[in-house]
Amino acid sequence: MSRLSPNAKAILMMVGAIFCLSAMDATAKELNNHVGIIPMVWARYAGQGLVVLIFVAPRLRQVVKTNFPVLQVTRSLLLMIGTSCFFTGLAHIDLAEATAIMNINPVLITLGAALFLGERLGPRRLFGVIAALIGAMIVIRPGSGVLSVWALFPLTAACCYTGFSLITRYVGRSEDPWTSLFYTAVIGAVGFSLAVPFFWESPSPTAIGLMLVLAFFGTISQLLLIRALSIGEAAMLAPFAYTGLIFATFWGISIFAEYPDLWTVIGALVIAVSGIYVWHRETRA
């Protein structure tokens, strides 16, 4: 990693974050068969909060300090809403389909980064985003029956995630990644801890194990994402969010026997090629 350029490091961290997010989503889809949405989201944030507190305990006073308290709370709330919406959608539609719908957010991130963060929107980045969006549209195929009322939940999650990513990029320019991770975890854990007693069901040993896995992947994904956005431009990283569709297809096949059709495979290949192109051009530059 030390020999890689900053862009290459950011891209690797972004892909790692998306992989962990897809693993978290697959765990959430399975966990939905054992507990409700609120206990599931609570487990994701409570576990992350505990892990983060353990790691930052020796320098807690330093980590808590932030120059952007309002933005930290806002980004945390956006992620809470987005996570809840996406998990709700997962309970009713296939993992790959929900991920494909969610994949509208790289386009929004790229445009938002140019409008609000002043990041350049060069032809390479624009081509990567458009090509990957075409791949996602091949998978979704509007009018094919994939879109339904439940599709509005991952769509809402995409909008929330876009705001979260842009704010993360903005504050990450000058703050410790652990500060952002701390506020995300603690605010989410406190918020859902207040709500979970009204929805609690005694979990089975299997459900407890899945909750732990959910918290693990959620924590690692957030740390990698925050770190990636702190060293790499949001517009440059946006196309790599589409790799989540490839990961989601893999989890869907291996865990839920949700086999993709030919168009899903073609769309995934388009997404993969666009990501490889952006990787090559950005790291070469």
N, C-alpha and C positions, 0 to 999 in steps of 0.2 A: 504493500500500500504506500510506503514512503517514497517509492520511485514513481508513482503515478502523478499525473498533473491534477490540480484541484478539480477541474471538470470531470476527469475520469473517476476520481474518488467520490465526487458528489453523485455521479451516475450510478456507480456500484452501490452506494448507500441507498439511493432511491429504489433501485431494483430489489435490494434486500428488504427494504421497508415494505414494498408492494407484495413481495413473497410472504412476509410475515402477516401482513394484513389479510391476504387471501387465506392463509392458514387459520387465522382468527375467525374469518367469516365462515369457513367450512366447519370449524368447531362450533360456532354459534348456531349454524343450521342443524347440526346434530343435537346440540344442547337444547334446542327449542322443543324437542320431543320429550324432554324431562322436566323443564321448568319454564316459567313464563318469560316474557320479554324483559320486564323490569328487573327480576332477580338476575337474569342473564347479563344485562348491561351493568348492574351493580357489581357483579363478580368481576367484570372486566376492569372497572375503575377502582374498586376496593383493592384488588390484587396489585394493580399498578401503583396505587398510592402507597401500599405497604412496602413494596420493593423500592420505590423511589425514596421514601423516608429512611429506609435502612442505609441506602447508598449515600445520601446527602447529610445524614445525621452529624458527622464530624464538622461540617461547614454549613449547617442549616441557616445561620444568620446571614451568611453571604449569599446563599442561593435564593433566599426569600426576597432579597432586595431587588426591586425592579423599577425601571424608569417609565414603564408603560402599564400601570396597574389596570386601567380601564381596558386596554387592548388585550391584556392577558386574560381577564375575566371574559371578554367578548369571544376570543378565540376558543376558550374552554367551553363556553355555552354552545357555540356553533358545532363543536365536535360532539358534544353530548346529544344535541338534537339530531345531528347527522347519523351518529351511531345507532340511536334508537330507531330512526326511520329505516335505515338499511337493514337492521336485524328484523324489523317488522316485515319488510318486503321479502326477505329470505325465507320467512315462514310460509310464503304462499307461492313463490315462483322459483325456478331453478337457479342454482348458484351462478352458472355462466351467464344466464339471461339477466339476472340482477346486476352482475358486474358489468355487463355490456351497457346497460342503461346508465349505470353510475359513471361510465367512461366518457360522458359528456363534459366532465369537469376539467380535463386537460385543456380543452378549447377555452373554457371560461378562465382558467388560470393564466393561460398564455395572453389572452386579451386583457385580463385584469392587471397582469404584471406590466404590460405596456402602458396601460392607461393610468394606473395608480402608483406604480413603483418606478416608472421611468426606464424600464428595461427595454433593450432594443428587440425589435421583432424582425429579424432578418429572414431572408428567403429560405434558408435551411430549416430553421425552427418552424416557420409557417408551413413548409412542405411536409415536415414530419408530423405536425399536428393534424393537417388536413388528410394526409394519407392514412394515419391511424384512425381518424374519425370515420373515414370511408370503410375501413375494416370493421369498425364497431357497428356501422349501419348495415353492413353485409350480414353480421350476426343477428342484429335486432330485426331487420327486415320489416319495417313498419307495415302493418296490415296483415302480417303473417299469423297473428294470434298471440305473439309474445307480449305485445303491449296490452295492459289491462289496468283496472283501477289500482291494483297493487303496484304497478310500475311507477305510480306517482311517488311512492315512498323512496325508492332508490334515486329517483330524479330529484326529490327534495334533499336527499343526503348529498347528492353531487353539488348542489348549490351551496349547502352548508360547508362542505369540505373545501370548496373553492375559497370561500371567505376565510376559513381556518388557515389554509395554505398561504394565502397572500399576507395575512397578518403575521403568521409564523416567519415568513421570509423577511418582513419589515423589522420585527423586533429582533430577529436572529442576527441581524447585522451588527448589533452592539451588545447583546446579552448572552450569557452562558446558556448553552442548550439545556442544561439541567434545570435552569430557572423556568424555562418554558415547560419542560416535562413535569416539573413540580406542580405548577399551577394547573396544568391539564389534569393531572392525576388527583390532586387534593380537591379541587372544585367539583370534579365529577364524582369522586367518592362521597363527599359530604352531601351533594345534591341527591344522589340516588339512595344514600343511606337513610335519608328522611322519607323517601317514598317506598322503599322496599318492604317495610313491615306490613303495608296494606296489600301486598301482592305475594307474600312469602309462602312457599310450599317447602315442606321438609325434603331436602334433596337426597337422592340415593347415593351410595358410594360412587357409582359411575358418573352421576351428575357432578359430584364434588370434584372428581378427577378432571372432568371436562371444564369445569370452572377454573381450575388451576391452569390448565393448558391455555384457556382463553386469555387469562390475565397475563401469562408469560408472553404469548405472541403479541398481545396488545401493547405491552410495555416495550418490547424490543422494536416493534414497528415504529412506535412514536419517537423513540430515541434516534433511530436511523433516519427517519423522515426529518426531524428537527435539525439534525446534524447536516443532512444533505442540503436542506434549504438555507442553512447558515453559510455554506461555502459555495453553493452553486445557484445560478439564477433560476427563478421559478419557470420562466419561459423555456429555458434550455432543458429543464428536467421534466416538463409537462408530458412530452410524448411517452416517457417511460412508465407513466401510470397505466398505459394501455397493456403492459405486460401482465397486469392483474387478470385480464381476460384469459390469457394462456394458462396462468396458474389455476384460475377458477375452473377452467375446463378439465385440467388434470385432476383436481380434487373431486370434481363432480363425477368423473369416470371411476376413480379409484375408491371413493367412499360411498357415493350415492347411486352408482350405476346410471348416471345421467349422461348417456353417450351423445356426443355432438353429431349433427348431420354434416353433409358436405359443405354447405354454405358457412357453417360455423368454423370449420377447419380452414376454409379459404380466407375468411375474415381474420382469423388468428394469424395466418401466415402474412397477410398484408400488414398487420400490426407489428409482427416481429421484424419484418424487413424495414419498416419505417423507423423503428427503434434502433436497429443496427446502423442504418444510414446516419441518423442523427449522432449516434455514439461516434462513428468514424469521423464525421466532419467536425464535431465539437472538440474531440480529443486531439485530432490532427491540428486544428487551429490553435 
